[in-house]
Amino acid sequence: MLDQGIKPNRASILNATACVRRENAAHHMHRVIMDNVLDNDHSVQNATMLMFARCGRIDLARSLFDGFTYKDLVCWASMIDAYARADLPLEALLLFNQMRLQCVLPDSITLLAVIQACSILASLHLARTLHAVIIRCFLECQLVLDTAVLDLYMKCGSLTYARKVFDNMKGRNIISWSTMLSGYGMHGHGKEALHLFDQMKALIKPDHVTFVSILSACSHAGLINEGWECFDSMVRDFGVTPTSEHYACMVDLLGRAGQLNQALEFIEKMPVRPEAGVWGALLGACRIHSNVELAEIAAKSLLNLDAENPGRYVLLSNIYASLGKRREAYRIRNLMKSRGVKKKVGWTSIEIKGKMYTFVAGDRANPEMDLIYSELGKLMERIRQEGYIPDVSFVLHDVEGETKEMMLYAHSEKLAIVFGLIKLGHESSIRITKNLRVCGDCHTATKFISKVTGREIVVRDSQRFHHFMNGTCSCGDYW
């Protein structure tokens, strides 16, 4: 169109910006907008801001936002949503507070973006504060917001508040039911999920999302027979055709229970081609049960189907390392490096009196790290006396055993827990969030820590929630 010499109008610019996903194209489009003196159009300004945000240039998006002479609700909501989608929750919440100081009343779209930001932080304090804001802003029931708040409480580790929201909802749709089912599964309450599923079936027909939720709940709770019954009932009773997600849940269910050969046989008999999620479930089960032969079969497919996912390489190398196969472990790490795949940096966060603190392995950034490490050393000695034995298989480096143990001690989960023990009252639960799957050694250590301190410790990792109390975990070591 430009080559033909046709001057673009507002509509063509808006349509074009919606298609841009690459940074170089975004800069080109911005030049077109400036050349055609469309930059003063409020809708075009907003579209340009969103375009840069989608392309990963959240800094340029914010620069445009700050330069707007007039900011309406759409403008505020767009920038808040951009921060949430860019995994920058603190910036999203800060902007939301600025918006409220400007006396701009939020709408449901804005609040959904803020809920997403709170979900990333997993802050129960923020969740309750935001819930109060929603109640004050919306006197009438809004099903979408109610369901989002329900999901938020689940992700903040509070089944109690989530169930209160669910029970008080004036109306429920398929998404509301599925969200509650998924929450029970994430927290390891498989039987409660099945009970709720029975109630749901009497009122509304489950769909494919609902069956993913209930199958996942059965998997996390080790309910094999119940899982098979739900899977068989999909087509038989409800006419729902299984998708790759449902098959992955079943492989996960069988694999976690140690039925690895049955899981492989199930995959081989699938009527559709297995996708990465299916092979990933098998590989994860192989890590739990140290089955290197099947792990190699799963990894062969995964490293082709999902070559950019660093978790696949890390999981396989950890399987090799746990079995003493150092050469193979380093081969996988080198393959990962040669393909330009970078491992995610693991971190753990904890909220103390409304403020978030984040730790990484071997962290020294916190001003109180000397005290934290001192208390950590004392705590490790206490749990050793209770029977804790460090699992050095979670350290890949070719170093001496004592050094390996010190590296385990400095994992981010342990640092965050000790910080919580120092800062929170003796009656307070400790809630931490890990961006990756919780380390197996940290899982074992946390059980002992909950026993010797008498504290409830709630851990949210990338897969689910773990509620530690008196030396046991709600997952039953089944994660």
Buried (B, 14 or more C-beta within 10 A) or exposed (E): EEEEEEEBEEEBBBEBBEEBEEBEBBBEBBEBBEEBEBBEBBEBBBBBBBBBBBBBBBEBBBEBBEEBEEBEBBBBBBBBBBBBBBEBBEBBBBBBEEBEEEEBEBBBBBBBBBBBBBBBBBBBBBBBBBBEBBEEBBEEEBBBBBBBBBBBBBBBBBBEBBBEBBEEBEEBEBBBBBBBBBBBBBBBBBEBBBEBBEEBBEEBEBBBBBBBBBBBBBBBBBBBEBBBEBBEBBEEEBEBEBBBBBBBBBBBBBBBBBBBEBBBEBBEEBEEEBBBBBBBBBBBBBBBBEBBEBBBBBBEBBBEBBBEBBBBBBBBBBBBBBBEBBEBBBBBBEBBEEEEBEBEEBBBBBBBEEEBBBBBBEBEEBEEBEEBBEBBEEBBEBBEEEEBEBBBBBBBEEEEEEEBBBBBBBBBBBBBBBBBBBBBEEEEBBBBBBBBBBBBBBBBBBBBBBBBBEBBBBBBBEBBBBBBBEBEBBBEEBB
